[in-house]
């Protein structure tokens, strides 16, 4: 009986993979990841099947993809609601995480730069906007990455589309960089966390200043091409610069590949893409934001978050995009989890944390 059950599990997971493939070819689309069966990597197969059933029944809202990697191998991959592996999916504000990695590559290229570089020195074309109040000229790259620039910004307290929402107003402006820098100061830089997508929009101009070429071109040459990612879309903002806040669309399997690269000390197929130093600095907790930790655009779970209670080491960090776009990384267990969805209702979006806690983590004994 046990043997038959294992055969069923094997067939079920093979069907997940086949369902994700394009119907135009008998071969699986290439992505460069190795496969393994869940049981071979120590996962509770029945728990993953139960998770899959609940996703399909709508228990976690409208999830479009779910991928799990263990020991650098893809052990679970399924797509829902008509999506297949080759579909590009918007990762929304998880774009910020990829932008910070590209910034890290540019940062490491230069020996004389620092996260304490001031924006007034990096963005000379916008110098006029730094003199309306004395402290604005003290904003640094570090302040942008930690969302503590001190700029007056109201984004999360109002619905997207509300005329007073600064994100909405920025989208309607002709130059997003100008709009962000023209905002008044609410407090001194470095004092208080305030979620501000405008901070991340400025990363495109900073990278261009560092490398002397458009952000899009640099990201292609130094990030996507070395990772073998040739299918993606990165939209521009209305001023013509790359939308480094929420403009990237990727295949979920390529987002998983990026997660693997990060857990492999920033290397892919033996070649360094992002330095380990930058990854460690980016994902290190800088401070708590309620139940969460925050680093350089990356989130984590604070020690009093229930998800942290039973992990043997609280080193989890993750990308979090509006509407339920997630990439969780668990370094001490070599686990990557990617999920995309259309869960733009806040209550449904937070169901992904329940899925991660009750199914993904518990599928790994002694997590």
C-alpha positions, 0 to 999 in steps of 0.5 A, a space after each residue: 500500500 505504501 508503494 502505491 501511495 508513493 506512485 500516486 505522489 510521483 504521478 501527481 507532482 509530475 502532472 504539476 510540472 507538465 501542466 505548467 508547460 507550453 502546449 506548443 512543444 513536448 519539451 519543458 521550457 528551459 529555466 536552468 533549475 534542477 528537479 527533484 521529488 519532494 520526498 527525496 528532499 525530506 518534504 511531507 508530500 501529503 501536506 504539499 498535496 493538501 496545500 495544493 487542494 486548498 489553493 485550487 479550492 480558493 482557500 488562499 484567494 486567487 493564487 496564480 503560481 506556487 513554487 518550492 525549491 529545496 537544496 537548489 532543486 525544484 520540488 513543487 511547481 504548479 500554476 492556477 487560474 489558467 496561467 502556465 510557466 511561460 506567462 509573465 506575471 507582474 511582481 508589483 512592489 517586489 520590483 523594489 527587491 530586484 532593483 536593490 540587487 541591481 543597485 548592489 551590482 553597480 555599487 560593488 563596481 565602484 570602489 569609492 562609493 558608499 550607501 552614505 552618498 548623498 542624493 544631492 551629490 548623485 543627482 546633480 540635475 535635480 539639485 534645485 529640489 534639495 534647498 527648500 528645507 535644510 535637511 533634505 540635502 542630508 538624504 542618502 542612499 541608505 535612507 532610501 533603501 530603508 524607507 527612512 528618507 523623511 519625505 512627506 509621503 502618504 501611500 498606504 493610508 489611502 486606496 490606490 487611485 485616491 486623488 490624495 494618495 502620493 503614489 497615485 499623484 506620482 503616477 499622474 505626473 510627467 516626471 516621477 523623479 522630480 515629483 518625489 524630490 519636490 516633496 517637502 520633508 516631514 522629519 529628518 532623514 533616518 528617524 522613522 520608517 515610512 513606506 514610500 515607493 518614491 524612494 525606490 523610484 530614485 534608484 534608477 537615477 542613482 544607478 545611472 549616475 554610478 554606471 553612466 548608462 540607463 538602468 534598463 541596459 545595465 540590468 540586462 547586461 549584468 543581472 538578467 543575461 548572466 542568470 539566463 533570464 531572457 523573458 521579462 518586461 520592465 516598464 518605464 515611468 512617464 519620465 522615461 526612466 525604468 520603473 524601479 518601484 513596481 514595473 517588473 514582470 517575470 516568470 515565477 520560475 525565474 524569480 525562483 532562480 533569483 532566490 536560488 542565486 541569493 542562497 548560493 552566496 550571490 552566485 549562479 552556475 559558479 559565477 558571481 552575480 551579486 556580492 555576498 556582502 551586498 546580499 548580507 547587508 541588504 537582508 540584514 534586519 535594520 529595525 522592526 516594523 510591527 511584526 516584521 523586520 526591514 533591511 534594504 527593501 527586504 522584509 523579515 519576521 520579527 521575533 514576536 511574529 508567530 511565524 518565528 516561534 517554531 523555526 530553529 533559526 529566524 533568518 527568513 527574509 522575503 520580497 513582498 509585492 502588492 497583491 500577494 507577490 512573494 519570494 520567501 527565502 529560508 537560508 538555514 534550510 536552503 528553501 525558496 518559495 515563490 508565489 504570485 496572485 491577484 489578491 489585492 484585498 488586504 485580508 486575502 493577501 495576508 493569507 499567504 503568510 498562513 500558507 507559508 506557516 502551516 504548509 510550507 514550513 511544516 512540510 520540512 521536519 525540524 524547520 
